């Protein structure tokens, strides 16, 4: 791999800390779900951390990010606090969406994180919106749109990518290929399992990368982002990754063997980043300090969410009726 800013020790340390935060946050979210503190669905990002952080490392704060319902990792990586994220999972008023969105509908306007979206593939056409706005206003901001492999069979995916290609919108389409559409392997859902090749149908560039090493992900994202900023249109990137848990907490994952999962854990993106830092002569003691800070942050987030109040009836009515025209989030 070529030498770059992202390969420097301090940059990789920052990425590692965020990836470890995502990992520990999701593990504690799973524990809270099992304790009945989180209701509804809960889709964990464990195993896919390098995808989000590699992409985010190449973006600017004023760029837009749109993703699926597997959104906690992206939200944290984009800058949402662990407190706001965990409180939202707990359905508390201190959450990023005042407790009304829950796991699948994280939203963070200050960080230009425009959602988690629960309908498979539908958000791809929505993501073309901020990209169109940026082009219309003459801005060089880009939109990053994440979706799963199963979304590439949905109408909203084709609508969004077709218009983006036609209008040369500044957007990067990222397929997180974690090998399964819910519980169905891609061998049973896709006649063409190399999803990046779908880019040819829209006359845009496309390619596939490995999503386990955050350094490689970041390196491969730089040129498509620069291309979009130059006004040359979208790129389709397929990132091969793997989730270690079921599709959601209600999925025991019996369609995969334990041997398969253990084999894939040999490519754990958090461990790969940690090992790379050790090769850069970062001491175990320094990494232990980072780990301890993350543990404190996650424990604080759980405590904060536990002690926060749920939204009251007045707030519910103010959001639903919107009588005053005031922004309830201001």
FINUZA-882034 format. One record per residue (C-alpha): residue number from 1; residue in one letter; chain; y negated, z negated, x negated. Coordinates in pm, whole numbers. Layout:
residues N
i,aa,ch,v,w,u
NUM,A,A,Y,Z,X
...
//
This chain:
residues 330
i,aa,ch,v,w,u
1,X,A,0,0,0
2,X,A,-350,80,-123
3,X,A,-572,-204,-235
4,X,A,-828,-297,33
5,X,A,-1047,-582,147
6,X,A,-776,-691,389
7,X,A,-534,-745,103
8,X,A,-757,-1001,-65
9,X,A,-636,-1357,-55
10,X,A,-914,-1501,161
11,X,A,-875,-1226,421
12,X,A,-499,-1269,445
13,X,A,-543,-1647,466
14,X,A,-766,-1598,770
15,X,A,-514,-1365,934
16,X,A,-228,-1602,856
17,X,A,-411,-1895,1012
18,X,A,-472,-1698,1332
19,X,A,-113,-1578,1347
20,X,A,20,-1930,1299
21,X,A,-222,-2051,1567
22,X,A,-85,-1793,1809
23,X,A,272,-1891,1724
24,X,A,219,-2265,1770
25,X,A,2,-2219,2077
26,X,A,273,-2014,2247
27,X,A,546,-2261,2154
28,X,A,346,-2547,2305
29,X,A,268,-2337,2611
30,X,A,642,-2286,2657
31,X,A,693,-2664,2633
32,X,A,418,-2728,2890
33,X,A,572,-2469,3124
34,X,A,910,-2644,3102
35,X,A,732,-2971,3187
36,X,A,585,-2816,3502
37,X,A,226,-2820,3376
38,X,A,193,-2441,3398
39,X,A,277,-2247,3713
40,X,A,338,-1880,3785
41,X,A,439,-1641,3511
42,X,A,408,-1703,3138
43,X,A,457,-1412,2898
44,X,A,471,-1524,2534
45,X,A,356,-1325,2231
46,X,A,597,-1484,1984
47,X,A,710,-1222,1733
48,X,A,424,-978,1795
49,X,A,143,-1167,1621
50,X,A,89,-913,1343
51,X,A,9,-637,1592
52,X,A,-287,-814,1751
53,X,A,-424,-957,1428
54,X,A,-386,-636,1229
55,X,A,-582,-444,1492
56,X,A,-846,-712,1548
57,X,A,-905,-742,1172
58,X,A,-1043,-386,1176
59,X,A,-1267,-429,1481
60,X,A,-1627,-546,1515
61,X,A,-1733,-832,1746
62,X,A,-1915,-585,1974
63,X,A,-1605,-368,2026
64,X,A,-1408,-395,2350
65,X,A,-1048,-511,2389
66,X,A,-826,-458,2695
67,X,A,-462,-562,2713
68,X,A,-166,-646,2934
69,X,A,-48,-971,3091
70,X,A,102,-1073,2751
71,X,A,-249,-1166,2655
72,X,A,-276,-1519,2507
73,X,A,-221,-1402,2150
74,X,A,-481,-1129,2177
75,X,A,-730,-1369,2341
76,X,A,-691,-1622,2060
77,X,A,-708,-1353,1795
78,X,A,-1025,-1211,1946
79,X,A,-1198,-1548,1927
80,X,A,-1122,-1742,2244
81,X,A,-1081,-2114,2176
82,X,A,-739,-2272,2207
83,X,A,-895,-2519,2452
84,X,A,-1022,-2249,2689
85,X,A,-694,-2060,2667
86,X,A,-467,-2360,2727
87,X,A,-687,-2496,3007
88,X,A,-660,-2159,3182
89,X,A,-281,-2176,3160
90,X,A,-298,-2524,3315
91,X,A,-517,-2391,3598
92,X,A,-814,-2608,3501
93,X,A,-1184,-2545,3557
94,X,A,-1248,-2561,3182
95,X,A,-1033,-2252,3132
96,X,A,-1174,-1913,3040
97,X,A,-1146,-1791,3400
98,X,A,-1220,-2130,3558
99,X,A,-847,-2178,3619
100,X,A,-823,-1891,3868
101,X,A,-673,-1628,3638
102,X,A,-388,-1814,3477
103,X,A,-161,-1666,3213
104,X,A,-198,-1300,3304
105,X,A,-575,-1280,3353
106,X,A,-750,-1417,3047
107,X,A,-1111,-1298,3015
108,X,A,-1375,-1369,2751
109,X,A,-1706,-1187,2793
110,X,A,-1878,-1327,2479
111,X,A,-1597,-1182,2264
112,X,A,-1581,-856,2464
113,X,A,-1224,-934,2563
114,X,A,-1203,-757,2899
115,X,A,-874,-891,3023
116,X,A,-533,-940,3051
117,X,A,-416,-727,3340
118,X,A,-110,-789,3553
119,X,A,-28,-442,3688
120,X,A,181,-249,3436
121,X,A,-5,52,3299
122,X,A,-294,38,3546
123,X,A,-532,-113,3292
124,X,A,-508,193,3067
125,X,A,-732,390,3302
126,X,A,-963,87,3331
127,X,A,-997,75,2952
128,X,A,-1139,427,2959
129,X,A,-1438,272,3140
130,X,A,-1597,76,2852
131,X,A,-1514,364,2618
132,X,A,-1702,604,2850
133,X,A,-1993,360,2870
134,X,A,-2015,341,2489
135,X,A,-2023,719,2457
136,X,A,-2270,760,2743
137,X,A,-2507,504,2588
138,X,A,-2480,657,2241
139,X,A,-2316,344,2094
140,X,A,-2059,351,1815
141,X,A,-1850,76,1976
142,X,A,-1480,140,2024
143,X,A,-1233,19,2285
144,X,A,-886,-100,2188
145,X,A,-626,-75,2466
146,X,A,-285,-243,2427
147,X,A,12,-170,2654
148,X,A,390,-197,2643
149,X,A,643,82,2605
150,X,A,726,64,2976
151,X,A,364,141,3068
152,X,A,390,493,2926
153,X,A,586,594,3238
154,X,A,312,477,3476
155,X,A,51,701,3639
156,X,A,-246,492,3524
157,X,A,-145,549,3162
158,X,A,-155,927,3204
159,X,A,-482,922,3397
160,X,A,-655,708,3136
161,X,A,-532,889,2827
162,X,A,-587,1235,2979
163,X,A,-954,1172,3063
164,X,A,-1013,994,2732
165,X,A,-875,1293,2544
166,X,A,-1071,1544,2754
167,X,A,-1401,1358,2704
168,X,A,-1327,1250,2345
169,X,A,-1386,885,2425
170,X,A,-1397,622,2145
171,X,A,-1072,446,2233
172,X,A,-750,356,2052
173,X,A,-436,352,2267
174,X,A,-181,109,2123
175,X,A,176,103,2249
176,X,A,341,-228,2155
177,X,A,700,-110,2149
178,X,A,897,-437,2156
179,X,A,1218,-247,2239
180,X,A,1250,-365,2600
181,X,A,1083,-283,2930
182,X,A,1128,-626,3082
183,X,A,1509,-659,3050
184,X,A,1591,-292,3005
185,X,A,1625,-140,2656
186,X,A,1421,171,2584
187,X,A,1743,372,2550
188,X,A,1773,342,2928
189,X,A,1408,393,3020
190,X,A,1280,672,2797
191,X,A,1418,1022,2744
192,X,A,1188,1039,2440
193,X,A,1207,700,2266
194,X,A,944,797,2006
195,X,A,650,717,2230
196,X,A,384,834,1983
197,X,A,495,1192,2043
198,X,A,342,1172,2391
199,X,A,5,1209,2219
200,X,A,79,1579,2166
201,X,A,66,1636,2540
202,X,A,-298,1527,2540
203,X,A,-395,1706,2217
204,X,A,-481,1385,2031
205,X,A,-343,1240,1706
206,X,A,-51,1000,1727
207,X,A,177,817,1489
208,X,A,422,527,1464
209,X,A,397,224,1236
210,X,A,595,-92,1168
211,X,A,434,-395,1331
212,X,A,577,-682,1129
213,X,A,343,-692,828
214,X,A,-16,-764,934
215,X,A,-146,-597,615
216,X,A,24,-269,698
217,X,A,-97,-278,1058
218,X,A,-456,-335,946
219,X,A,-437,-59,686
220,X,A,-307,197,936
221,X,A,-566,111,1202
222,X,A,-871,168,984
223,X,A,-890,548,995
224,X,A,-827,590,1372
225,X,A,-1104,337,1436
226,X,A,-1340,520,1198
227,X,A,-1248,848,1365
228,X,A,-1333,710,1709
229,X,A,-1668,578,1582
230,X,A,-1749,925,1447
231,X,A,-1711,1063,1800
232,X,A,-1385,1245,1731
233,X,A,-1195,1092,2021
234,X,A,-889,877,2082
235,X,A,-572,814,1883
236,X,A,-232,702,2010
237,X,A,-58,444,1787
238,X,A,295,323,1854
239,X,A,359,-12,1685
240,X,A,724,-110,1659
241,X,A,759,-484,1712
242,X,A,989,-736,1881
243,X,A,947,-1038,2108
244,X,A,1168,-1335,2030
245,X,A,1157,-1486,2379
246,X,A,1242,-1335,2716
247,X,A,1005,-1106,2903
248,X,A,859,-1418,3061
249,X,A,958,-1785,3078
250,X,A,1171,-1706,3383
251,X,A,1378,-1461,3177
252,X,A,1665,-1616,2977
253,X,A,1710,-1289,2785
254,X,A,2086,-1263,2840
255,X,A,2069,-886,2793
256,X,A,2029,-946,2417
257,X,A,2285,-1106,2192
258,X,A,2191,-1408,1983
259,X,A,2292,-1208,1676
260,X,A,2040,-935,1761
261,X,A,1755,-1183,1798
262,X,A,1845,-1367,1477
263,X,A,1862,-1039,1286
264,X,A,1515,-944,1409
265,X,A,1378,-1284,1312
266,X,A,1438,-1185,950
267,X,A,1123,-976,997
268,X,A,916,-1265,1132
269,X,A,552,-1155,1092
270,X,A,426,-1510,1033
271,X,A,679,-1566,755
272,X,A,600,-1225,601
273,X,A,230,-1316,583
274,X,A,312,-1657,438
275,X,A,541,-1510,173
276,X,A,274,-1256,79
277,X,A,26,-1540,24
278,X,A,272,-1723,-197
279,X,A,310,-1404,-401
280,X,A,-69,-1406,-437
281,X,A,-34,-1750,-599
282,X,A,-159,-1946,-298
283,X,A,-11,-2294,-332
284,X,A,220,-2447,-76
285,X,A,-23,-2737,-48
286,X,A,-303,-2504,65
287,X,A,-81,-2345,327
288,X,A,32,-2690,442
289,X,A,-333,-2785,499
290,X,A,-384,-2473,710
291,X,A,-70,-2551,909
292,X,A,-186,-2908,968
293,X,A,-525,-2789,1095
294,X,A,-354,-2552,1336
295,X,A,-124,-2828,1461
296,X,A,-430,-3045,1528
297,X,A,-606,-2762,1711
298,X,A,-309,-2692,1937
299,X,A,-246,-3061,2010
300,X,A,-616,-3099,2095
301,X,A,-596,-2797,2328
302,X,A,-300,-2944,2518
303,X,A,-476,-3281,2549
304,X,A,-797,-3111,2664
305,X,A,-610,-2908,2926
306,X,A,-420,-3215,3046
307,X,A,-739,-3416,3092
308,X,A,-950,-3140,3250
309,X,A,-1001,-3113,3627
310,X,A,-878,-2831,3848
311,X,A,-1146,-2613,4015
312,X,A,-1283,-2772,4331
313,X,A,-1320,-2618,4675
314,X,A,-1692,-2553,4633
315,X,A,-1633,-2339,4324
316,X,A,-1357,-2148,4502
317,X,A,-1593,-2062,4785
318,X,A,-1877,-1968,4550
319,X,A,-1649,-1716,4377
320,X,A,-1500,-1576,4696
321,X,A,-1806,-1554,4914
322,X,A,-2074,-1497,4645
323,X,A,-2347,-1583,4898
324,X,A,-2623,-1654,4651
325,X,A,-2573,-1358,4422
326,X,A,-2581,-1594,4124
327,X,A,-2334,-1565,3842
328,X,A,-2090,-1859,3881
329,X,A,-1996,-1826,3512
330,X,A,-2353,-1852,3383
//
